[in-house]
Amino acid sequence: MSEALHNHDMTRALQEEIRNRLQEDDMLFAPPRTLVLSEDIGDLESQITQAIGPLNTGGGIVVVGCPEMSTPDPKRPFLFSVTIKIQCLENSIVNRSMTGNKVHAERLAEIVHILLRNYEAEENGWSAFLLREWLTGPSEKFNGYVADIITFSTETVYDTVEVV
């Protein structure tokens, strides 16, 4: 009997690769800097609050969500598909003030889209990223923030091993 095995490290590596790609880009991280975080279990809102001051982000934040498994396709059971939500957050009161970076959530989302559309992660054979959804409006998760949330999908082939 053959059984597919999935390793949590594979999705964590994908998330970190995305974060690193965004963080290394001059459009996002050059002055005025935009904070790029990886969502993890824990209190992300306090991490954002603590990091805004020292990094002088001026209110712009990009949060790379944990990849979430998509519903398996019974016609292609060997594929492991995930969606990744990228939240581009703007604290408009801070961002649009005199000291803010004046980069709105929509502009952050445009930059993220440019950097990630058709991107193929270097590890684990992930397919090119496809844009699935782009939402704009008040953030549901982070009170007081405006958000553009971009959802990408990608897939890779399961590793299979023989179980006896």
Summary of the structure (lengths in Angstrom):
residues: 164
radius of gyration: 17.3
end to end distance: 6.7
largest distance: 66.2
contacts: 486
relative contact order: 0.22
helix: 29%
strand: 32%
